[in-house]
C-alpha cells in the first residue's frame, strides 16, 4: 500500500506531537530512565508549532519526499531542526473491534548529536491503560509500551533492534488491546522499508 500526501500517517505524526506535548514524564509509562524518550517528546512537540504555522505558511506542513513500495518518506522543517519520518499502513487488519481509525507504523529521525531514530505505532484507537503492543518480525518478538493512542519502544537499543529487524524482514504483525478490551492484529509489508529508511536518513542527514 502506497501512501500519498494527505494520508493518515501525516495526521498521525502531528497527533503524536500533541500527545507528547501534553504527556507527563515518560517514567510513569514504563520507559527506562536514562534512555531518553524525552528527546522524542521535545522534538516532536515542534511539529505542533509547525502545524499551527502551516495555516499561514504552507512550507511548514509535512512535506512528501518519496515513495518506496509500501513505505513513504516525509519531512517537517522548523527553525529548531528538521524531522524526517517514514510511514506505512497495514495490508491486512484483523480483530474483534467494531470500528477504528487509520492505523500506521512510523519511524522518525530526530535532530540531535547524534540524531536518534525511533519507532511508533498508531492503532486507530486508544490503548488499554498499562497494556503493551506485541510486534513480530520473522520470528523475532518485540514489546512496546503504550500511552493513549500511541506506542513506542522503551529504549534506544530496542529501537535499533526493531529497525534492524524491519530492514531484514518481509512482513510484520502488530497486536494491541483497546480500552474496550478489543484487540487488533495488523499485518504490515516491509517491502521498501530499507530504501525508505535510507531516504529518510539522507533527507535528514544533519
C-alpha positions in Angstrom: 0.0 0.0 0.0 1.5 3.3 -1.1 0.8 6.4 1.0 0.4 9.9 -0.6 0.3 13.4 0.6 -2.7 14.0 2.9 -2.7 10.3 4.1 -3.4 9.4 7.7 0.2 8.9 8.9 0.9 12.7 8.4 -2.1 13.4 10.7 -0.9 10.7 13.0 2.5 12.2 13.3 1.0 15.5 14.4 -1.2 13.6 16.8 1.9 12.0 18.3 3.3 15.5 18.9 0.2 16.7 20.6 0.1 13.6 22.7 3.7 14.0 23.8 3.3 17.7 24.4 0.6 17.1 26.9 2.0 13.9 28.4 3.6 13.7 31.9 7.1 12.3 32.4 7.8 9.1 30.4 8.9 7.2 33.6 5.2 6.9 34.5 4.6 4.9 31.4 7.3 2.3 31.7 10.2 4.0 29.9 13.6 3.4 31.5 15.1 6.5 33.0 18.3 7.5 31.2 17.4 6.0 27.8 15.8 9.3 26.9 12.4 9.1 25.4 12.4 12.8 26.4 14.1 13.9 23.1 11.2 12.3 21.2 8.7 14.3 23.3 10.6 17.6 22.8 11.5 17.2 19.2 8.0 16.1 18.0 6.5 18.9 20.0 8.0 21.3 17.5 5.6 19.8 14.9 2.7 21.3 16.9 4.2 24.8 16.3 4.9 23.9 12.7 1.4 22.6 12.1 -0.2 25.8 13.5 2.1 28.0 11.5 1.3 25.9 8.4 -2.1 27.6 8.3 -0.2 30.8 7.2 2.9 29.2 5.8 2.4 26.1 3.8 6.1 25.2 3.8 5.8 24.3 7.4 3.5 21.4 6.7 4.8 17.8 6.5 6.4 17.5 3.1 6.2 14.4 0.9 9.7 13.2 -0.1 9.3 9.9 -1.9 7.6 6.5 -2.1 9.4 3.2 -1.7 7.0 0.4 -2.4 4.9 0.1 0.8 6.7 2.9 2.7 6.6 6.7 2.3 9.1 9.4 3.4 8.1 12.8 4.8 9.9 15.7 6.4 8.9 18.5 8.7 11.1 21.7 8.6 11.3 24.0 11.6 13.8 26.7 12.7 14.7 24.4 15.6 15.6 21.5 13.3 14.3 19.2 10.6 12.5 16.0 11.4 12.1 13.2 8.9 9.9 10.1 9.1 8.7 7.1 7.1 5.2 5.6 7.4 3.1 2.7 6.2 -0.4 1.4 6.7 -1.2 -2.3 7.2 -2.0 -4.6 4.3 -4.4 -6.6 6.4 -6.4 -5.7 9.5 -8.0 -8.3 11.9 -9.5 -8.2 15.3 -12.8 -8.2 17.2 -13.3 -4.4 17.2 -16.4 -2.8 15.7 -14.6 0.3 14.3 -11.3 2.1 14.4 -9.3 4.9 12.8 -6.5 4.5 10.4 -3.6 2.5 11.8 0.0 3.2 10.9 3.6 2.5 11.9 6.1 5.3 11.7 9.9 5.6 12.1 11.2 9.1 12.8 14.7 10.5 12.6 15.0 13.3 15.2 17.6 16.1 15.4 20.4 15.6 18.0 24.1 14.9 18.4 23.9 12.2 17.2 20.4 12.1 15.7 18.0 9.4 17.0 15.7 7.1 15.2 12.5 6.0 17.0 9.6 3.7 16.1 6.0 4.4 17.0 2.6 2.8 16.3 -0.8 4.4 15.8 -3.5 1.8 16.2 -6.5 4.0 15.3 -8.0 3.7 18.9 -7.0 4.3 22.5 -4.8 1.6 24.1 -5.9 -0.1 27.3 -4.0 1.5 30.2 -0.9 -0.4 31.1 -1.1 -2.7 28.0 1.7 -3.5 25.7 1.9 -3.9 22.0 3.4 -7.1 20.5 5.3 -6.7 17.3 6.5 -9.8 15.5 9.0 -9.8 12.6 10.2 -13.1 11.1 10.2 -15.0 14.4 11.5 -12.0 16.5 9.2 -10.6 19.2 9.2 -7.0 20.5 7.1 -5.3 23.1 6.2 -1.6 23.0 4.8 0.5 25.9 1.6 2.4 25.3 0.1 5.8 26.1 -3.2 6.9 24.8 -3.4 6.3 21.0 0.3 5.6 20.5 3.0 3.0 21.4 6.8 3.3 21.5 9.9 1.1 22.1 11.2 1.5 25.6 14.9 2.3 24.9 17.1 3.5 22.1 18.6 0.0 21.9 15.2 -1.5 21.5 14.5 0.9 18.7 17.7 0.0 16.9 17.0 -3.8 17.2 13.5 -3.3 15.9 14.6 -1.2 13.0 17.2 -3.8 12.1 14.6 -6.5 12.1 12.4 -4.4 9.9 15.2 -3.9 7.4 15.7 -7.6 7.2 12.1 -8.8 7.3 9.4 -9.2 4.8 6.3 -8.8 6.9 5.5 -7.5 10.4 2.5 -8.1 12.7 1.3 -5.6 15.3 -1.2 -6.6 18.0 -2.7 -4.2 20.5 -5.6 -4.0 23.0 -8.1 -1.1 23.3 -9.7 0.4 26.3 -12.8 -1.7 25.4 -10.7 -4.9 25.7 -11.0 -5.5 21.9 -7.9 -6.4 20.0 -6.4 -5.6 16.7 -3.9 -7.7 14.7 -2.4 -5.8 11.8 0.0 -7.2 9.1 2.4 -4.8 7.5 4.5 -5.3 4.4 8.2 -4.4 4.9 8.8 -4.2 1.2 10.6 -0.9 0.5 11.4 -0.3 4.2 15.2 -0.3 3.8 15.1 2.0 0.8 12.7 4.4 2.6 14.8 4.3 5.7 17.9 5.3 3.8 16.0 8.0 2.0 14.8 9.3 5.4 18.4 9.4 6.6 19.5 11.2 3.5 16.8 13.8 3.9 17.7 14.4 7.5 21.5 13.8 7.3 22.4 16.6 9.7 
